[in-house]
C-alpha cells in the first residue's frame, strides 16, 4: 500500500473528492501536472480500488481510508 499511496497520489485523491474530473487529461490540467504521470497515478490508484475511472470520468466516493497491516 505504501507504494501506491505516495504523497502526490494522496493529493490527487483529495482533489478528486472535491472535484471529480471528466477525464485524465482534465484532471492533469486541473492539478497542473504532466498527463503521463497523472495517467500512471490514476491507473495505480484505480487498480488498488482507491479511485474510480470509467466512462463517467475519474472520481472517488469516500473521504477516509482504513488499512490493517498484519505483521
PDB file of N, H, CA, C and O in Angstrom:
ATOM      1  N   UNK A   1       0.823  -1.194   0.000  1.00  0.00           N
ATOM      2  CA  UNK A   1       0.000   0.000   0.000  1.00  0.00           C
ATOM      3  C   UNK A   1       0.864   1.252   0.000  1.00  0.00           C
ATOM      4  O   UNK A   1       0.482   2.269  -0.581  1.00  0.00           O
ATOM      5  N   UNK A   2       2.025   1.190   0.646  1.00  0.00           N
ATOM      6  H   UNK A   2       2.335   0.365   1.117  1.00  0.00           H
ATOM      7  CA  UNK A   2       2.885   2.375   0.678  1.00  0.00           C
ATOM      8  C   UNK A   2       3.428   2.716  -0.704  1.00  0.00           C
ATOM      9  O   UNK A   2       3.749   3.875  -0.969  1.00  0.00           O
ATOM     10  N   UNK A   3       3.535   1.741  -1.575  1.00  0.00           N
ATOM     11  H   UNK A   3       3.275   0.800  -1.360  1.00  0.00           H
ATOM     12  CA  UNK A   3       3.975   2.021  -2.956  1.00  0.00           C
ATOM     13  C   UNK A   3       2.886   2.715  -3.756  1.00  0.00           C
ATOM     14  O   UNK A   3       3.172   3.502  -4.658  1.00  0.00           O
ATOM     15  N   UNK A   4       1.646   2.422  -3.425  1.00  0.00           N
ATOM     16  H   UNK A   4       1.414   1.782  -2.692  1.00  0.00           H
ATOM     17  CA  UNK A   4       0.518   3.015  -4.149  1.00  0.00           C
ATOM     18  C   UNK A   4       0.194   4.404  -3.621  1.00  0.00           C
ATOM     19  O   UNK A   4      -0.051   5.317  -4.410  1.00  0.00           O
ATOM     20  N   UNK A   5       0.185   4.581  -2.325  1.00  0.00           N
ATOM     21  H   UNK A   5       0.384   3.839  -1.684  1.00  0.00           H
ATOM     22  CA  UNK A   5      -0.231   5.854  -1.730  1.00  0.00           C
ATOM     23  C   UNK A   5       0.948   6.802  -1.505  1.00  0.00           C
ATOM     24  O   UNK A   5       1.368   7.033  -0.371  1.00  0.00           O
ATOM     25  N   UNK A   6       1.461   7.335  -2.581  1.00  0.00           N
ATOM     26  H   UNK A   6       1.120   7.148  -3.502  1.00  0.00           H
ATOM     27  CA  UNK A   6       2.516   8.345  -2.478  1.00  0.00           C
ATOM     28  C   UNK A   6       1.886   9.687  -2.116  1.00  0.00           C
ATOM     29  O   UNK A   6       0.662   9.820  -2.113  1.00  0.00           O
ATOM     30  N   UNK A   7       2.703  10.660  -1.818  1.00  0.00           N
ATOM     31  H   UNK A   7       3.697  10.552  -1.820  1.00  0.00           H
ATOM     32  CA  UNK A   7       2.203  11.992  -1.487  1.00  0.00           C
ATOM     33  C   UNK A   7       1.379  12.608  -2.610  1.00  0.00           C
ATOM     34  O   UNK A   7       0.309  13.163  -2.360  1.00  0.00           O
ATOM     35  N   UNK A   8       1.864  12.515  -3.838  1.00  0.00           N
ATOM     36  H   UNK A   8       2.733  12.064  -4.041  1.00  0.00           H
ATOM     37  CA  UNK A   8       1.147  13.081  -4.989  1.00  0.00           C
ATOM     38  C   UNK A   8      -0.177  12.366  -5.214  1.00  0.00           C
ATOM     39  O   UNK A   8      -1.173  12.994  -5.574  1.00  0.00           O
ATOM     40  N   UNK A   9      -0.190  11.081  -5.005  1.00  0.00           N
ATOM     41  H   UNK A   9       0.619  10.571  -4.713  1.00  0.00           H
ATOM     42  CA  UNK A   9      -1.429  10.325  -5.201  1.00  0.00           C
ATOM     43  C   UNK A   9      -2.453  10.631  -4.121  1.00  0.00           C
ATOM     44  O   UNK A   9      -3.651  10.674  -4.400  1.00  0.00           O
ATOM     45  N   UNK A  10      -2.002  10.841  -2.902  1.00  0.00           N
ATOM     46  H   UNK A  10      -1.028  10.805  -2.676  1.00  0.00           H
ATOM     47  CA  UNK A  10      -2.926  11.250  -1.845  1.00  0.00           C
ATOM     48  C   UNK A  10      -3.491  12.639  -2.159  1.00  0.00           C
ATOM     49  O   UNK A  10      -4.680  12.894  -1.971  1.00  0.00           O
ATOM     50  N   UNK A  11      -2.629  13.518  -2.633  1.00  0.00           N
ATOM     51  H   UNK A  11      -1.663  13.310  -2.786  1.00  0.00           H
ATOM     52  CA  UNK A  11      -3.079  14.849  -3.047  1.00  0.00           C
ATOM     53  C   UNK A  11      -4.130  14.728  -4.150  1.00  0.00           C
ATOM     54  O   UNK A  11      -5.137  15.436  -4.133  1.00  0.00           O
ATOM     55  N   UNK A  12      -3.896  13.836  -5.103  1.00  0.00           N
ATOM     56  H   UNK A  12      -3.079  13.261  -5.117  1.00  0.00           H
ATOM     57  CA  UNK A  12      -4.835  13.620  -6.201  1.00  0.00           C
ATOM     58  C   UNK A  12      -6.172  13.105  -5.670  1.00  0.00           C
ATOM     59  O   UNK A  12      -7.223  13.559  -6.120  1.00  0.00           O
ATOM     60  N   UNK A  13      -6.152  12.171  -4.727  1.00  0.00           N
ATOM     61  H   UNK A  13      -5.298  11.803  -4.362  1.00  0.00           H
ATOM     62  CA  UNK A  13      -7.387  11.653  -4.135  1.00  0.00           C
ATOM     63  C   UNK A  13      -8.176  12.770  -3.465  1.00  0.00           C
ATOM     64  O   UNK A  13      -9.391  12.871  -3.636  1.00  0.00           O
ATOM     65  N   UNK A  14      -7.481  13.604  -2.704  1.00  0.00           N
ATOM     66  H   UNK A  14      -6.495  13.521  -2.565  1.00  0.00           H
ATOM     67  CA  UNK A  14      -8.167  14.728  -2.034  1.00  0.00           C
ATOM     68  C   UNK A  14      -8.810  15.653  -3.072  1.00  0.00           C
ATOM     69  O   UNK A  14      -9.953  16.082  -2.911  1.00  0.00           O
ATOM     70  N   UNK A  15      -8.072  15.950  -4.122  1.00  0.00           N
ATOM     71  H   UNK A  15      -7.143  15.602  -4.253  1.00  0.00           H
ATOM     72  CA  UNK A  15      -8.574  16.817  -5.187  1.00  0.00           C
ATOM     73  C   UNK A  15      -9.800  16.179  -5.855  1.00  0.00           C
ATOM     74  O   UNK A  15     -10.806  16.850  -6.083  1.00  0.00           O
ATOM     75  N   UNK A  16      -9.708  14.888  -6.166  1.00  0.00           N
ATOM     76  H   UNK A  16      -8.891  14.343  -5.981  1.00  0.00           H
ATOM     77  CA  UNK A  16     -10.821  14.204  -6.826  1.00  0.00           C
ATOM     78  C   UNK A  16     -12.061  14.146  -5.950  1.00  0.00           C
ATOM     79  O   UNK A  16     -13.180  14.167  -6.461  1.00  0.00           O
ATOM     80  N   UNK A  17     -11.880  14.075  -4.660  1.00  0.00           N
ATOM     81  H   UNK A  17     -10.971  14.058  -4.244  1.00  0.00           H
ATOM     82  CA  UNK A  17     -13.045  14.035  -3.770  1.00  0.00           C
ATOM     83  C   UNK A  17     -13.855  15.315  -3.895  1.00  0.00           C
ATOM     84  O   UNK A  17     -15.086  15.286  -3.876  1.00  0.00           O
ATOM     85  N   UNK A  18     -13.164  16.428  -4.023  1.00  0.00           N
ATOM     86  H   UNK A  18     -12.165  16.451  -4.039  1.00  0.00           H
ATOM     87  CA  UNK A  18     -13.836  17.727  -4.154  1.00  0.00           C
ATOM     88  C   UNK A  18     -14.191  18.057  -5.602  1.00  0.00           C
ATOM     89  O   UNK A  18     -15.190  18.725  -5.867  1.00  0.00           O
ATOM     90  N   UNK A  19     -13.356  17.579  -6.545  1.00  0.00           N
ATOM     91  H   UNK A  19     -12.545  17.036  -6.330  1.00  0.00           H
ATOM     92  CA  UNK A  19     -13.513  17.962  -7.956  1.00  0.00           C
ATOM     93  C   UNK A  19     -13.379  16.742  -8.870  1.00  0.00           C
ATOM     94  O   UNK A  19     -12.317  16.539  -9.458  1.00  0.00           O
ATOM     95  N   UNK A  20     -14.413  15.935  -9.002  1.00  0.00           N
ATOM     96  H   UNK A  20     -15.276  16.099  -8.524  1.00  0.00           H
ATOM     97  CA  UNK A  20     -14.338  14.815  -9.940  1.00  0.00           C
ATOM     98  C   UNK A  20     -13.994  15.334 -11.338  1.00  0.00           C
ATOM     99  O   UNK A  20     -14.402  16.434 -11.711  1.00  0.00           O
ATOM    100  N   UNK A  21     -13.254  14.551 -12.097  1.00  0.00           N
ATOM    101  H   UNK A  21     -12.923  13.658 -11.793  1.00  0.00           H
ATOM    102  CA  UNK A  21     -12.793  15.001 -13.412  1.00  0.00           C
ATOM    103  C   UNK A  21     -13.448  14.167 -14.516  1.00  0.00           C
ATOM    104  O   UNK A  21     -13.632  12.961 -14.353  1.00  0.00           O
ATOM    105  N   UNK A  22     -13.799  14.800 -15.633  1.00  0.00           N
ATOM    106  H   UNK A  22     -13.650  15.780 -15.766  1.00  0.00           H
ATOM    107  CA  UNK A  22     -14.407  14.058 -16.741  1.00  0.00           C
ATOM    108  C   UNK A  22     -13.407  13.168 -17.482  1.00  0.00           C
ATOM    109  O   UNK A  22     -13.809  12.272 -18.224  1.00  0.00           O
ATOM    110  N   UNK A  23     -12.107  13.410 -17.286  1.00  0.00           N
ATOM    111  H   UNK A  23     -11.781  14.138 -16.683  1.00  0.00           H
ATOM    112  CA  UNK A  23     -11.082  12.622 -17.972  1.00  0.00           C
ATOM    113  C   UNK A  23      -9.751  12.768 -17.239  1.00  0.00           C
ATOM    114  O   UNK A  23      -9.588  13.639 -16.385  1.00  0.00           O
ATOM    115  N   UNK A  24      -8.811  11.903 -17.589  1.00  0.00           N
ATOM    116  H   UNK A  24      -8.944  11.196 -18.283  1.00  0.00           H
ATOM    117  CA  UNK A  24      -7.469  12.004 -17.009  1.00  0.00           C
ATOM    118  C   UNK A  24      -6.803  13.296 -17.462  1.00  0.00           C
ATOM    119  O   UNK A  24      -6.104  13.942 -16.682  1.00  0.00           O
ATOM    120  N   UNK A  25      -7.015  13.675 -18.718  1.00  0.00           N
ATOM    121  H   UNK A  25      -7.582  13.150 -19.352  1.00  0.00           H
ATOM    122  CA  UNK A  25      -6.444  14.920 -19.221  1.00  0.00           C
ATOM    123  C   UNK A  25      -6.965  16.120 -18.433  1.00  0.00           C
ATOM    124  O   UNK A  25      -6.190  16.998 -18.055  1.00  0.00           O
ATOM    125  N   UNK A  26      -8.257  16.160 -18.189  1.00  0.00           N
ATOM    126  H   UNK A  26      -8.887  15.446 -18.497  1.00  0.00           H
ATOM    127  CA  UNK A  26      -8.839  17.260 -17.409  1.00  0.00           C
ATOM    128  C   UNK A  26      -8.279  17.264 -15.994  1.00  0.00           C
ATOM    129  O   UNK A  26      -8.027  18.329 -15.430  1.00  0.00           O
ATOM    130  N   UNK A  27      -8.085  16.097 -15.423  1.00  0.00           N
ATOM    131  H   UNK A  27      -8.289  15.232 -15.881  1.00  0.00           H
ATOM    132  CA  UNK A  27      -7.510  16.002 -14.082  1.00  0.00           C
ATOM    133  C   UNK A  27      -6.077  16.530 -14.074  1.00  0.00           C
ATOM    134  O   UNK A  27      -5.703  17.305 -13.195  1.00  0.00           O
ATOM    135  N   UNK A  28      -5.282  16.112 -15.048  1.00  0.00           N
ATOM    136  H   UNK A  28      -5.585  15.482 -15.762  1.00  0.00           H
ATOM    137  CA  UNK A  28      -3.890  16.587 -15.133  1.00  0.00           C
ATOM    138  C   UNK A  28      -3.843  18.104 -15.249  1.00  0.00           C
ATOM    139  O   UNK A  28      -3.027  18.757 -14.599  1.00  0.00           O
ATOM    140  N   UNK A  29      -4.707  18.655 -16.068  1.00  0.00           N
ATOM    141  H   UNK A  29      -5.370  18.125 -16.596  1.00  0.00           H
ATOM    142  CA  UNK A  29      -4.737  20.119 -16.226  1.00  0.00           C
ATOM    143  C   UNK A  29      -5.140  20.809 -14.931  1.00  0.00           C
ATOM    144  O   UNK A  29      -4.548  21.822 -14.559  1.00  0.00           O
ATOM    145  N   UNK A  30      -6.145  20.268 -14.241  1.00  0.00           N
ATOM    146  H   UNK A  30      -6.625  19.445 -14.543  1.00  0.00           H
ATOM    147  CA  UNK A  30      -6.597  20.925 -13.006  1.00  0.00           C
ATOM    148  C   UNK A  30      -5.553  20.824 -11.891  1.00  0.00           C
ATOM    149  O   UNK A  30      -5.503  21.672 -11.000  1.00  0.00           O
ATOM    150  N   UNK A  31      -4.727  19.788 -11.947  1.00  0.00           N
ATOM    151  H   UNK A  31      -4.767  19.099 -12.670  1.00  0.00           H
ATOM    152  CA  UNK A  31      -3.652  19.643 -10.965  1.00  0.00           C
ATOM    153  C   UNK A  31      -2.374  20.366 -11.382  1.00  0.00           C
ATOM    154  O   UNK A  31      -1.468  20.542 -10.568  1.00  0.00           O
ATOM    155  N   UNK A  32      -2.297  20.787 -12.653  1.00  0.00           N
ATOM    156  H   UNK A  32      -3.033  20.644 -13.315  1.00  0.00           H
ATOM    157  CA  UNK A  32      -1.082  21.427 -13.154  1.00  0.00           C
ATOM    158  C   UNK A  32       0.080  20.450 -13.257  1.00  0.00           C
ATOM    159  O   UNK A  32       1.237  20.818 -13.053  1.00  0.00           O
ATOM    160  N   UNK A  33      -0.246  19.182 -13.580  1.00  0.00           N
ATOM    161  H   UNK A  33      -1.186  18.883 -13.746  1.00  0.00           H
ATOM    162  CA  UNK A  33       0.772  18.136 -13.652  1.00  0.00           C
ATOM    163  C   UNK A  33       0.833  17.545 -15.052  1.00  0.00           C
ATOM    164  O   UNK A  33      -0.086  17.718 -15.852  1.00  0.00           O
ATOM    165  N   UNK A  34       1.913  16.855 -15.336  1.00  0.00           N
ATOM    166  H   UNK A  34       2.660  16.714 -14.686  1.00  0.00           H
ATOM    167  CA  UNK A  34       2.137  16.183 -16.608  1.00  0.00           C
ATOM    168  C   UNK A  34       1.105  15.062 -16.803  1.00  0.00           C
ATOM    169  O   UNK A  34       0.839  14.293 -15.879  1.00  0.00           O
ATOM    170  N   UNK A  35       0.531  14.975 -18.002  1.00  0.00           N
ATOM    171  H   UNK A  35       0.748  15.599 -18.752  1.00  0.00           H
ATOM    172  CA  UNK A  35      -0.503  13.981 -18.292  1.00  0.00           C
ATOM    173  C   UNK A  35      -0.025  12.560 -18.022  1.00  0.00           C
ATOM    174  O   UNK A  35      -0.732  11.785 -17.377  1.00  0.00           O
ATOM    175  N   UNK A  36       1.153  12.212 -18.501  1.00  0.00           N
ATOM    176  H   UNK A  36       1.727  12.842 -19.025  1.00  0.00           H
ATOM    177  CA  UNK A  36       1.648  10.834 -18.380  1.00  0.00           C
ATOM    178  C   UNK A  36       1.766  10.401 -16.917  1.00  0.00           C
ATOM    179  O   UNK A  36       1.395   9.283 -16.561  1.00  0.00           O
ATOM    180  N   UNK A  37       2.281  11.289 -16.085  1.00  0.00           N
ATOM    181  H   UNK A  37       2.583  12.198 -16.375  1.00  0.00           H
ATOM    182  CA  UNK A  37       2.423  10.949 -14.664  1.00  0.00           C
ATOM    183  C   UNK A  37       1.064  10.816 -13.989  1.00  0.00           C
ATOM    184  O   UNK A  37       0.860   9.920 -13.169  1.00  0.00           O
ATOM    185  N   UNK A  38       0.141  11.699 -14.330  1.00  0.00           N
ATOM    186  H   UNK A  38       0.306  12.426 -14.996  1.00  0.00           H
ATOM    187  CA  UNK A  38      -1.210  11.612 -13.767  1.00  0.00           C
ATOM    188  C   UNK A  38      -1.889  10.326 -14.245  1.00  0.00           C
ATOM    189  O   UNK A  38      -2.556   9.651 -13.463  1.00  0.00           O
ATOM    190  N   UNK A  39      -1.722   9.991 -15.511  1.00  0.00           N
ATOM    191  H   UNK A  39      -1.180  10.540 -16.147  1.00  0.00           H
ATOM    192  CA  UNK A  39      -2.279   8.754 -16.050  1.00  0.00           C
ATOM    193  C   UNK A  39      -1.752   7.544 -15.271  1.00  0.00           C
ATOM    194  O   UNK A  39      -2.524   6.667 -14.884  1.00  0.00           O
ATOM    195  N   UNK A  40      -0.443   7.501 -15.044  1.00  0.00           N
ATOM    196  H   UNK A  40       0.185   8.214 -15.358  1.00  0.00           H
ATOM    197  CA  UNK A  40       0.149   6.404 -14.286  1.00  0.00           C
ATOM    198  C   UNK A  40      -0.406   6.354 -12.860  1.00  0.00           C
ATOM    199  O   UNK A  40      -0.688   5.275 -12.337  1.00  0.00           O
ATOM    200  N   UNK A  41      -0.559   7.517 -12.238  1.00  0.00           N
ATOM    201  H   UNK A  41      -0.330   8.393 -12.662  1.00  0.00           H
ATOM    202  CA  UNK A  41      -1.107   7.579 -10.881  1.00  0.00           C
ATOM    203  C   UNK A  41      -2.559   7.112 -10.847  1.00  0.00           C
ATOM    204  O   UNK A  41      -2.960   6.386  -9.937  1.00  0.00           O
ATOM    205  N   UNK A  42      -3.341   7.525 -11.831  1.00  0.00           N
ATOM    206  H   UNK A  42      -3.015   8.115 -12.570  1.00  0.00           H
ATOM    207  CA  UNK A  42      -4.743   7.106 -11.910  1.00  0.00           C
ATOM    208  C   UNK A  42      -4.821   5.590 -12.067  1.00  0.00           C
ATOM    209  O   UNK A  42      -5.627   4.942 -11.399  1.00  0.00           O
ATOM    210  N   UNK A  43      -4.001   5.025 -12.930  1.00  0.00           N
ATOM    211  H   UNK A  43      -3.346   5.552 -13.472  1.00  0.00           H
ATOM    212  CA  UNK A  43      -4.014   3.579 -13.132  1.00  0.00           C
ATOM    213  C   UNK A  43      -3.658   2.831 -11.845  1.00  0.00           C
ATOM    214  O   UNK A  43      -4.288   1.828 -11.509  1.00  0.00           O
ATOM    215  N   UNK A  44      -2.655   3.322 -11.134  1.00  0.00           N
ATOM    216  H   UNK A  44      -2.143   4.137 -11.407  1.00  0.00           H
ATOM    217  CA  UNK A  44      -2.240   2.683  -9.889  1.00  0.00           C
ATOM    218  C   UNK A  44      -3.342   2.764  -8.836  1.00  0.00           C
ATOM    219  O   UNK A  44      -3.646   1.767  -8.181  1.00  0.00           O
ATOM    220  N   UNK A  45      -3.937   3.930  -8.671  1.00  0.00           N
ATOM    221  H   UNK A  45      -3.690   4.740  -9.203  1.00  0.00           H
ATOM    222  CA  UNK A  45      -4.987   4.107  -7.667  1.00  0.00           C
ATOM    223  C   UNK A  45      -6.249   3.342  -8.036  1.00  0.00           C
ATOM    224  O   UNK A  45      -6.888   2.753  -7.165  1.00  0.00           O
ATOM    225  N   UNK A  46      -6.617   3.341  -9.307  1.00  0.00           N
ATOM    226  H   UNK A  46      -6.098   3.819 -10.015  1.00  0.00           H
ATOM    227  CA  UNK A  46      -7.796   2.591  -9.750  1.00  0.00           C
ATOM    228  C   UNK A  46      -7.553   1.096  -9.586  1.00  0.00           C
ATOM    229  O   UNK A  46      -8.450   0.364  -9.169  1.00  0.00           O
ATOM    230  N   UNK A  47      -6.350   0.639  -9.911  1.00  0.00           N
ATOM    231  H   UNK A  47      -5.621   1.234 -10.249  1.00  0.00           H
ATOM    232  CA  UNK A  47      -6.022  -0.772  -9.754  1.00  0.00           C
ATOM    233  C   UNK A  47      -6.086  -1.241  -8.313  1.00  0.00           C
ATOM    234  O   UNK A  47      -6.386  -2.404  -8.045  1.00  0.00           O
ATOM    235  N   UNK A  48      -5.806  -0.338  -7.387  1.00  0.00           N
ATOM    236  H   UNK A  48      -5.563   0.607  -7.605  1.00  0.00           H
ATOM    237  CA  UNK A  48      -5.868  -0.662  -5.962  1.00  0.00           C
ATOM    238  C   UNK A  48      -7.269  -0.438  -5.381  1.00  0.00           C
ATOM    239  O   UNK A  48      -7.499  -0.682  -4.197  1.00  0.00           O
ATOM    240  N   UNK A  49      -8.204   0.028  -6.223  1.00  0.00           N
ATOM    241  H   UNK A  49      -8.017   0.226  -7.185  1.00  0.00           H
ATOM    242  CA  UNK A  49      -9.567   0.263  -5.754  1.00  0.00           C
ATOM    243  C   UNK A  49      -9.735   1.533  -4.948  1.00  0.00           C
ATOM    244  O   UNK A  49     -10.707   1.676  -4.205  1.00  0.00           O
ATOM    245  N   UNK A  50      -8.787   2.464  -5.089  1.00  0.00           N
ATOM    246  H   UNK A  50      -7.998   2.348  -5.692  1.00  0.00           H
ATOM    247  CA  UNK A  50      -8.824   3.689  -4.285  1.00  0.00           C
ATOM    248  C   UNK A  50      -9.491   4.865  -4.994  1.00  0.00           C
ATOM    249  O   UNK A  50      -9.835   5.858  -4.353  1.00  0.00           O
ATOM    250  N   UNK A  51      -9.675   4.762  -6.303  1.00  0.00           N
ATOM    251  H   UNK A  51      -9.396   3.955  -6.823  1.00  0.00           H
ATOM    252  CA  UNK A  51     -10.453   5.728  -7.073  1.00  0.00           C
ATOM    253  C   UNK A  51     -11.219   4.950  -8.139  1.00  0.00           C
ATOM    254  O   UNK A  51     -10.947   3.774  -8.381  1.00  0.00           O
ATOM    255  N   UNK A  52     -12.166   5.612  -8.763  1.00  0.00           N
ATOM    256  H   UNK A  52     -12.387   6.568  -8.567  1.00  0.00           H
ATOM    257  CA  UNK A  52     -12.924   5.000  -9.852  1.00  0.00           C
ATOM    258  C   UNK A  52     -12.619   5.723 -11.148  1.00  0.00           C
ATOM    259  O   UNK A  52     -12.558   6.951 -11.192  1.00  0.00           O
ATOM    260  N   UNK A  53     -12.427   4.944 -12.204  1.00  0.00           N
ATOM    261  H   UNK A  53     -12.476   3.946 -12.169  1.00  0.00           H
ATOM    262  CA  UNK A  53     -12.193   5.502 -13.544  1.00  0.00           C
ATOM    263  C   UNK A  53     -13.048   4.703 -14.520  1.00  0.00           C
ATOM    264  O   UNK A  53     -12.863   3.496 -14.677  1.00  0.00           O
ATOM    265  N   UNK A  54     -13.985   5.388 -15.173  1.00  0.00           N
ATOM    266  H   UNK A  54     -14.134   6.368 -15.045  1.00  0.00           H
ATOM    267  CA  UNK A  54     -14.836   4.729 -16.154  1.00  0.00           C
ATOM    268  C   UNK A  54     -15.302   5.749 -17.182  1.00  0.00           C
ATOM    269  O   UNK A  54     -14.727   6.832 -17.293  1.00  0.00           O
ATOM    270  N   UNK A  55     -16.334   5.407 -17.929  1.00  0.00           N
ATOM    271  H   UNK A  55     -16.801   4.528 -17.839  1.00  0.00           H
ATOM    272  CA  UNK A  55     -16.816   6.314 -18.971  1.00  0.00           C
ATOM    273  C   UNK A  55     -17.424   7.599 -18.418  1.00  0.00           C
ATOM    274  O   UNK A  55     -17.657   8.545 -19.170  1.00  0.00           O
ATOM    275  N   UNK A  56     -17.684   7.642 -17.107  1.00  0.00           N
ATOM    276  H   UNK A  56     -17.494   6.873 -16.496  1.00  0.00           H
ATOM    277  CA  UNK A  56     -18.194   8.869 -16.482  1.00  0.00           C
ATOM    278  C   UNK A  56     -17.091   9.777 -15.984  1.00  0.00           C
ATOM    279  O   UNK A  56     -17.360  10.905 -15.572  1.00  0.00           O
ATOM    280  N   UNK A  57     -15.847   9.306 -16.014  1.00  0.00           N
ATOM    281  H   UNK A  57     -15.629   8.389 -16.350  1.00  0.00           H
ATOM    282  CA  UNK A  57     -14.725  10.130 -15.591  1.00  0.00           C
ATOM    283  C   UNK A  57     -13.909   9.484 -14.495  1.00  0.00           C
ATOM    284  O   UNK A  57     -13.908   8.264 -14.333  1.00  0.00           O
ATOM    285  N   UNK A  58     -13.207  10.330 -13.739  1.00  0.00           N
ATOM    286  H   UNK A  58     -13.207  11.321 -13.871  1.00  0.00           H
ATOM    287  CA  UNK A  58     -12.338   9.893 -12.650  1.00  0.00           C
ATOM    288  C   UNK A  58     -12.864  10.530 -11.372  1.00  0.00           C
ATOM    289  O   UNK A  58     -13.103  11.736 -11.322  1.00  0.00           O
ATOM    290  N   UNK A  59     -13.044   9.701 -10.326  1.00  0.00           N
ATOM    291  H   UNK A  59     -12.850   8.721 -10.366  1.00  0.00           H
ATOM    292  CA  UNK A  59     -13.624  10.227  -9.091  1.00  0.00           C
ATOM    293  C   UNK A  59     -13.328   9.285  -7.937  1.00  0.00           C
ATOM    294  O   UNK A  59     -12.850   8.168  -8.132  1.00  0.00           O
ATOM    295  N   UNK A  60     -13.617   9.747  -6.751  1.00  0.00           N
ATOM    296  H   UNK A  60     -14.006  10.655  -6.593  1.00  0.00           H
ATOM    297  CA  UNK A  60     -13.602   8.900  -5.562  1.00  0.00           C
ATOM    298  C   UNK A  60     -14.809   9.274  -4.731  1.00  0.00           C
ATOM    299  O   UNK A  60     -15.195  10.441  -4.665  1.00  0.00           O
ATOM    300  N   UNK A  61     -15.394   8.292  -4.105  1.00  0.00           N
ATOM    301  H   UNK A  61     -15.080   7.344  -4.158  1.00  0.00           H
ATOM    302  CA  UNK A  61     -16.634   8.499  -3.366  1.00  0.00           C
ATOM    303  C   UNK A  61     -16.434   8.566  -1.862  1.00  0.00           C
ATOM    304  O   UNK A  61     -17.385   8.851  -1.135  1.00  0.00           O
ATOM    305  N   UNK A  62     -15.231   8.312  -1.375  1.00  0.00           N
ATOM    306  H   UNK A  62     -14.458   8.080  -1.966  1.00  0.00           H
ATOM    307  CA  UNK A  62     -15.057   8.246   0.073  1.00  0.00           C
ATOM    308  C   UNK A  62     -13.921   9.146   0.544  1.00  0.00           C
ATOM    309  O   UNK A  62     -12.978   9.434  -0.194  1.00  0.00           O
ATOM    310  N   UNK A  63     -14.041   9.582   1.799  1.00  0.00           N
ATOM    311  H   UNK A  63     -14.807   9.349   2.398  1.00  0.00           H
ATOM    312  CA  UNK A  63     -13.086  10.521   2.387  1.00  0.00           C
ATOM    313  C   UNK A  63     -12.033   9.847   3.263  1.00  0.00           C
ATOM    314  O   UNK A  63     -10.965  10.414   3.492  1.00  0.00           O
ATOM    315  N   UNK A  64     -12.322   8.662   3.747  1.00  0.00           N
ATOM    316  H   UNK A  64     -13.191   8.202   3.561  1.00  0.00           H
ATOM    317  CA  UNK A  64     -11.460   8.025   4.739  1.00  0.00           C
ATOM    318  C   UNK A  64     -10.975   6.678   4.212  1.00  0.00           C
ATOM    319  O   UNK A  64     -11.737   5.912   3.621  1.00  0.00           O
ATOM    320  N   UNK A  65      -9.689   6.408   4.439  1.00  0.00           N
ATOM    321  H   UNK A  65      -9.070   7.030   4.918  1.00  0.00           H
ATOM    322  CA  UNK A  65      -9.117   5.103   4.105  1.00  0.00           C
ATOM    323  C   UNK A  65      -8.680   4.439   5.411  1.00  0.00           C
ATOM    324  O   UNK A  65      -8.030   5.065   6.248  1.00  0.00           O
ATOM    325  N   UNK A  66      -9.039   3.181   5.574  1.00  0.00           N
ATOM    326  H   UNK A  66      -9.567   2.672   4.894  1.00  0.00           H
ATOM    327  CA  UNK A  66      -8.601   2.405   6.736  1.00  0.00           C
ATOM    328  C   UNK A  66      -7.767   1.254   6.210  1.00  0.00           C
ATOM    329  O   UNK A  66      -8.173   0.556   5.280  1.00  0.00           O
ATOM    330  N   UNK A  67      -6.611   1.059   6.800  1.00  0.00           N
ATOM    331  H   UNK A  67      -6.281   1.626   7.555  1.00  0.00           H
ATOM    332  CA  UNK A  67      -5.727  -0.027   6.380  1.00  0.00           C
ATOM    333  C   UNK A  67      -5.294  -0.825   7.589  1.00  0.00           C
ATOM    334  O   UNK A  67      -4.904  -0.261   8.612  1.00  0.00           O
ATOM    335  N   UNK A  68      -5.363  -2.123   7.470  1.00  0.00           N
ATOM    336  H   UNK A  68      -5.680  -2.580   6.640  1.00  0.00           H
ATOM    337  CA  UNK A  68      -4.836  -3.013   8.503  1.00  0.00           C
ATOM    338  C   UNK A  68      -3.541  -3.602   7.972  1.00  0.00           C
ATOM    339  O   UNK A  68      -3.492  -4.109   6.851  1.00  0.00           O
ATOM    340  N   UNK A  69      -2.511  -3.532   8.768  1.00  0.00           N
ATOM    341  H   UNK A  69      -2.551  -3.120   9.679  1.00  0.00           H
ATOM    342  CA  UNK A  69      -1.220  -4.095   8.401  1.00  0.00           C
ATOM    343  C   UNK A  69      -0.927  -5.234   9.364  1.00  0.00           C
ATOM    344  O   UNK A  69      -0.781  -5.034  10.570  1.00  0.00           O
ATOM    345  N   UNK A  70      -0.846  -6.425   8.806  1.00  0.00           N
ATOM    346  H   UNK A  70      -0.964  -6.588   7.827  1.00  0.00           H
ATOM    347  CA  UNK A  70      -0.578  -7.603   9.629  1.00  0.00           C
ATOM    348  C   UNK A  70       0.919  -7.868   9.592  1.00  0.00           C
ATOM    349  O   UNK A  70       1.514  -7.984   8.520  1.00  0.00           O
ATOM    350  N   UNK A  71       1.516  -7.962  10.761  1.00  0.00           N
ATOM    351  H   UNK A  71       1.034  -7.868  11.632  1.00  0.00           H
ATOM    352  CA  UNK A  71       2.948  -8.183  10.853  1.00  0.00           C
ATOM    353  C   UNK A  71       3.270  -9.641  11.111  1.00  0.00           C
ATOM    354  O   UNK A  71       4.441 -10.005  11.218  1.00  0.00           O
TER     355      UNK A  71
END
